[in-house]
Amino acid sequence: MNTLNVNQFDMSVMLAQATNLTNPNVIAVRTNPSSAQVSFPSGTAVKLIAGQSDERLVDACTGPTDPSFLGVIVYNSRKATTAPGDRRDVFAPGSTLYLEAAGAIPRGSFLSYVAPTYSGSTQLTDPQVQVATTGQTVIGQAYDQANGANAMLQVTIVYPFVSP
């Protein structure tokens, strides 16, 4: 997991940070107050859910075969992790951002979501993307390539579809 240091000499790319490309589709949401998800770190894929609220309620996608997908939680330098019930912004389809690779990814590949892992309330891994295989929900397309796990790459969020 990357962190910013006020004394660093070079800005490093952060998970779910906007790229220098246009990001026209950012929407405000509220995370599900009764979610089983421990937290909603930047880069978490979310889906719309039913509930009593005047706001768009979202919950975390469960993994690569979750058919419901709205977007990805935006990086926020003031608040890296969101608790259930918090408000956040989400990059919806059409946006380009940095996400973390679960393995090697060729440029142009369609990508599916890999949920973060937890041990109790401790987050062990970041949300990641992987090359989508048959039956997985595609959430984005690789704008860059990744040479291995934990590499950051630019991803354009797409309207979800099931990989053939």
Residue frames as qw, qx, qy, qz and C-alpha x, y, z in Angstrom:
[[0.000, 0.889, 0.458, 0.000, 0.00, 0.00, 0.00],
 [0.423, 0.376, -0.006, 0.825, 1.40, 3.38, -1.01],
 [0.265, -0.828, -0.382, 0.315, 1.32, 6.42, 1.23],
 [0.332, 0.811, 0.005, 0.483, 2.23, 10.03, 0.60],
 [0.619, -0.428, -0.219, 0.621, 5.05, 11.68, 2.49],
 [0.096, 0.980, 0.144, -0.098, 5.10, 15.47, 2.67],
 [0.303, -0.764, 0.440, 0.361, 8.92, 15.38, 2.42],
 [0.754, 0.157, 0.555, 0.316, 9.11, 13.27, -0.73],
 [0.110, -0.503, 0.343, 0.786, 10.77, 14.81, -3.78],
 [0.219, 0.061, -0.722, -0.654, 8.71, 13.08, -6.44],
 [0.677, 0.019, 0.258, -0.689, 4.97, 12.41, -6.52],
 [0.107, -0.066, 0.981, 0.144, 4.21, 8.72, -6.75],
 [0.485, -0.173, -0.531, -0.673, 1.08, 7.38, -8.37],
 [0.337, -0.087, 0.711, -0.611, -1.64, 6.48, -5.86],
 [0.072, 0.274, 0.953, 0.113, -4.27, 3.74, -6.14],
 [0.096, 0.733, 0.673, 0.021, -7.50, 5.12, -7.67],
 [0.131, -0.614, 0.028, 0.778, -5.94, 8.50, -8.45],
 [0.588, 0.760, 0.204, -0.188, -7.16, 10.27, -11.60],
 [0.690, 0.073, 0.331, 0.639, -4.80, 10.26, -14.57],
 [0.082, -0.405, 0.123, 0.902, -3.94, 13.33, -16.61],
 [0.046, -0.279, -0.752, -0.595, -6.69, 12.29, -19.01],
 [0.406, -0.276, -0.037, -0.870, -10.17, 13.78, -18.75],
 [0.105, -0.192, -0.936, 0.274, -12.37, 12.24, -16.04],
 [0.281, -0.239, -0.235, -0.899, -15.87, 13.37, -16.92],
 [0.688, -0.343, -0.485, -0.418, -17.90, 10.92, -14.91],
 [0.238, 0.078, -0.741, 0.623, -17.51, 11.31, -11.14],
 [0.513, -0.544, -0.392, -0.535, -20.57, 10.79, -8.95],
 [0.194, -0.405, 0.607, -0.656, -21.20, 11.18, -5.22],
 [0.707, -0.215, -0.635, -0.226, -22.41, 8.15, -3.26],
 [0.496, -0.562, 0.475, -0.461, -22.93, 6.91, 0.30],
 [0.328, 0.210, -0.921, 0.025, -21.48, 3.55, 1.27],
 [0.670, -0.393, -0.545, -0.316, -23.93, 1.08, 2.76],
 [0.308, -0.634, 0.434, -0.561, -24.18, 1.80, 6.53],
 [0.832, -0.258, 0.404, -0.279, -24.97, -1.87, 7.24],
 [0.689, 0.541, -0.474, -0.093, -22.33, -3.33, 4.91],
 [0.945, -0.291, 0.059, 0.135, -20.44, -6.48, 5.86],
 [0.644, 0.527, -0.149, 0.534, -17.40, -4.84, 4.23],
 [0.598, -0.486, -0.283, 0.571, -14.94, -3.67, 6.92],
 [0.095, -0.678, 0.078, 0.725, -13.84, -0.61, 4.94],
 [0.647, 0.697, 0.298, 0.079, -13.96, 0.85, 1.44],
 [0.464, -0.500, 0.284, 0.674, -10.36, 1.70, 0.48],
 [0.330, 0.688, -0.268, -0.589, -9.60, 3.74, -2.64],
 [0.213, 0.347, -0.829, -0.383, -9.91, 1.56, -5.73],
 [0.337, 0.164, 0.883, -0.282, -12.77, -0.55, -4.37],
 [0.207, -0.180, -0.669, -0.691, -15.32, -1.47, -7.04],
 [0.270, 0.205, 0.620, -0.708, -18.85, -0.65, -5.90],
 [0.086, -0.344, -0.809, -0.469, -22.40, -1.46, -7.01],
 [0.394, -0.281, 0.015, -0.875, -25.75, 0.28, -6.51],
 [0.169, -0.207, -0.941, 0.209, -28.01, -1.30, -3.91],
 [0.356, -0.646, -0.464, -0.490, -31.60, -0.82, -2.75],
 [0.425, -0.277, -0.584, 0.634, -32.16, 0.97, 0.53],
 [0.126, -0.902, -0.412, 0.023, -33.79, 3.83, 2.37],
 [0.438, -0.440, 0.076, 0.781, -31.81, 6.93, 1.42],
 [0.363, 0.880, 0.124, -0.280, -32.06, 10.12, -0.60],
 [0.005, -0.744, 0.589, 0.314, -28.54, 9.40, -1.81],
 [0.786, 0.340, -0.490, -0.163, -27.08, 6.75, -4.11],
 [0.715, -0.504, 0.463, -0.142, -26.35, 3.78, -1.85],
 [0.660, 0.503, -0.556, -0.055, -23.46, 1.52, -2.84],
 [0.819, -0.454, 0.351, -0.023, -21.80, -1.58, -1.47],
 [0.136, -0.599, 0.722, 0.319, -18.52, -3.27, -2.38],
 [0.807, 0.311, -0.395, -0.310, -18.43, -5.70, -5.29],
 [0.853, -0.398, 0.322, -0.098, -17.58, -9.18, -4.07],
 [0.554, -0.335, 0.647, 0.403, -15.16, -10.18, -6.82],
 [0.025, -0.277, 0.629, 0.726, -14.67, -10.88, -10.51],
 [0.057, -0.306, -0.880, -0.359, -18.07, -12.53, -11.08],
 [0.073, 0.566, 0.532, -0.625, -20.24, -9.90, -9.35],
 [0.346, 0.508, 0.606, 0.505, -22.53, -8.75, -12.21],
 [0.072, -0.951, -0.297, -0.054, -23.48, -5.40, -10.63],
 [0.589, -0.152, 0.002, 0.794, -20.95, -2.60, -11.03],
 [0.086, 0.958, 0.257, -0.090, -21.26, 1.19, -10.81],
 [0.350, 0.843, -0.267, 0.308, -17.67, 2.39, -10.54],
 [0.744, -0.010, -0.414, 0.524, -14.51, 2.63, -8.44],
 [0.400, -0.869, -0.200, 0.212, -13.98, 4.66, -5.26],
 [0.400, 0.819, -0.127, 0.391, -11.81, 7.70, -5.99],
 [0.637, -0.058, -0.370, 0.674, -8.48, 8.32, -4.25],
 [0.218, -0.914, -0.130, -0.317, -8.81, 11.07, -1.64],
 [0.476, 0.407, -0.497, 0.600, -5.63, 12.42, -0.03],
 [0.307, -0.456, 0.375, -0.746, -7.53, 13.40, 3.13],
 [0.746, -0.142, 0.473, -0.446, -9.29, 10.08, 3.62],
 [0.168, 0.379, -0.860, -0.299, -7.68, 6.91, 2.24],
 [0.165, -0.190, -0.968, -0.017, -10.25, 4.50, 3.67],
 [0.453, -0.266, -0.110, -0.844, -14.00, 4.87, 4.05],
 [0.195, 0.044, 0.885, -0.420, -16.12, 3.28, 6.75],
 [0.022, -0.480, -0.832, -0.278, -19.60, 1.94, 6.02],
 [0.082, -0.836, -0.504, 0.203, -22.05, 4.87, 5.88],
 [0.268, -0.558, 0.146, 0.772, -19.49, 7.47, 4.69],
 [0.550, 0.798, 0.124, -0.213, -19.85, 9.62, 1.60],
 [0.503, -0.349, 0.536, 0.581, -17.34, 9.19, -1.25],
 [0.483, 0.630, -0.254, -0.553, -16.90, 9.97, -4.92],
 [0.766, 0.052, 0.630, 0.119, -16.89, 7.19, -7.50],
 [0.105, 0.428, -0.591, -0.676, -15.31, 7.09, -10.96],
 [0.746, 0.348, 0.473, -0.315, -18.06, 5.76, -13.23],
 [0.728, 0.283, 0.496, 0.379, -17.70, 4.46, -16.83],
 [0.391, 0.861, 0.109, 0.305, -15.73, 6.81, -19.07],
 [0.316, -0.903, 0.288, -0.042, -13.18, 7.72, -16.39],
 [0.789, 0.354, -0.402, 0.301, -9.48, 6.83, -16.51],
 [0.484, -0.786, 0.299, -0.241, -7.58, 6.21, -13.28],
 [0.268, 0.487, -0.816, 0.162, -4.69, 4.25, -11.80],
 [0.894, -0.303, 0.067, -0.323, -5.44, 0.79, -10.44],
 [0.298, -0.568, 0.767, -0.010, -3.19, -1.95, -9.07],
 [0.700, 0.278, -0.572, -0.325, -2.56, -5.10, -11.10],
 [0.859, -0.339, 0.322, -0.211, -2.95, -8.59, -9.62],
 [0.775, -0.087, 0.505, 0.369, -0.44, -9.91, -12.18],
 [0.222, -0.191, 0.504, 0.813, 0.97, -9.19, -15.63],
 [0.427, 0.691, 0.502, -0.299, -1.54, -7.34, -17.83],
 [0.432, 0.166, 0.482, 0.744, -1.04, -6.58, -21.54],
 [0.136, 0.288, 0.002, -0.948, -2.11, -3.17, -22.85],
 [0.466, 0.043, -0.460, -0.755, -5.70, -3.21, -24.17],
 [0.262, -0.146, -0.951, 0.080, -6.83, -6.18, -22.04],
 [0.535, -0.549, -0.250, -0.591, -10.31, -6.25, -20.57],
 [0.176, 0.273, -0.733, 0.598, -10.12, -6.35, -16.78],
 [0.623, -0.551, -0.503, -0.235, -12.11, -7.78, -13.88],
 [0.280, -0.747, 0.290, -0.528, -12.03, -6.84, -10.20],
 [0.667, -0.062, -0.673, 0.314, -10.16, -8.58, -7.37],
 [0.466, -0.819, -0.140, -0.303, -11.51, -7.58, -3.95],
 [0.062, 0.634, -0.621, 0.456, -9.09, -6.71, -1.12],
 [0.724, -0.224, -0.648, 0.075, -8.50, -9.36, 1.53],
 [0.333, -0.695, 0.262, -0.581, -8.86, -8.84, 5.26],
 [0.530, -0.100, -0.777, 0.324, -7.85, -10.55, 8.48],
 [0.203, -0.610, -0.569, 0.513, -10.49, -9.35, 10.91],
 [0.154, 0.943, 0.220, -0.196, -10.51, -5.58, 10.47],
 [0.323, -0.632, 0.449, 0.543, -6.94, -5.44, 9.07],
 [0.712, 0.665, -0.042, -0.224, -6.64, -4.94, 5.31],
 [0.748, -0.297, 0.482, 0.345, -4.02, -7.33, 3.89],
 [0.444, 0.129, 0.566, 0.682, -4.18, -6.48, 0.17],
 [0.195, 0.372, -0.044, -0.906, -5.31, -3.56, -1.97],
 [0.715, 0.520, 0.368, -0.288, -8.17, -3.80, -4.44],
 [0.254, -0.389, 0.672, 0.577, -6.71, -4.98, -7.76],
 [0.735, 0.486, -0.036, -0.472, -7.60, -5.77, -11.36],
 [0.506, -0.220, 0.792, 0.260, -6.75, -8.83, -13.44],
 [0.245, 0.158, -0.666, -0.687, -7.21, -9.94, -17.04],
 [0.705, 0.071, 0.307, -0.635, -10.87, -10.99, -17.33],
 [0.049, -0.103, 0.965, 0.235, -11.54, -14.62, -18.20],
 [0.368, -0.276, -0.695, -0.553, -14.73, -16.26, -19.46],
 [0.487, -0.580, -0.652, -0.041, -17.71, -15.58, -17.18],
 [0.393, -0.400, -0.337, 0.756, -16.10, -12.71, -15.25],
 [0.124, 0.928, 0.342, -0.077, -17.57, -9.19, -15.20],
 [0.548, 0.277, 0.082, 0.785, -15.44, -6.74, -17.17],
 [0.211, -0.863, -0.325, 0.325, -15.11, -3.36, -15.41],
 [0.026, -0.887, 0.229, 0.399, -12.30, -1.72, -17.39],
 [0.845, 0.479, 0.012, 0.240, -9.74, -1.80, -20.16],
 [0.666, -0.464, 0.111, 0.574, -5.98, -1.49, -19.63],
 [0.315, 0.948, -0.033, -0.034, -4.63, 1.76, -21.05],
 [0.004, -0.747, 0.663, -0.043, -1.12, 0.73, -19.99],
 [0.840, 0.048, -0.540, -0.005, 0.56, -2.59, -19.38],
 [0.561, -0.690, 0.389, -0.242, 1.64, -4.08, -16.07],
 [0.467, 0.488, -0.737, 0.026, 4.70, -6.33, -15.88],
 [0.429, -0.063, -0.861, 0.267, 3.62, -8.07, -12.69],
 [0.428, -0.677, -0.598, 0.045, 1.63, -8.01, -9.47],
 [0.366, -0.724, -0.280, 0.515, 1.22, -4.75, -7.54],
 [0.306, 0.024, 0.307, 0.901, 2.19, -2.57, -10.54],
 [0.250, 0.628, 0.353, -0.647, 0.06, 0.53, -11.14],
 [0.253, 0.161, 0.671, 0.679, -1.54, 0.97, -14.55],
 [0.323, 0.192, 0.012, -0.927, -4.00, 3.35, -16.17],
 [0.142, 0.318, 0.935, 0.065, -7.44, 1.80, -16.59],
 [0.322, -0.080, -0.216, -0.918, -10.45, 3.21, -18.41],
 [0.369, 0.177, 0.780, -0.473, -13.66, 2.22, -16.62],
 [0.247, -0.051, -0.693, -0.676, -16.23, 0.68, -19.00],
 [0.733, -0.145, 0.075, -0.661, -19.90, -0.20, -18.72],
 [0.433, -0.307, 0.839, -0.120, -19.88, -3.71, -17.23],
 [0.821, 0.258, -0.291, -0.417, -20.35, -6.80, -19.37],
 [0.851, -0.288, 0.440, -0.012, -19.62, -10.50, -18.92],
 [0.010, 0.602, -0.702, -0.382, -16.45, -11.67, -20.65],
 [0.883, 0.252, -0.154, -0.365, -17.23, -14.22, -23.39]]
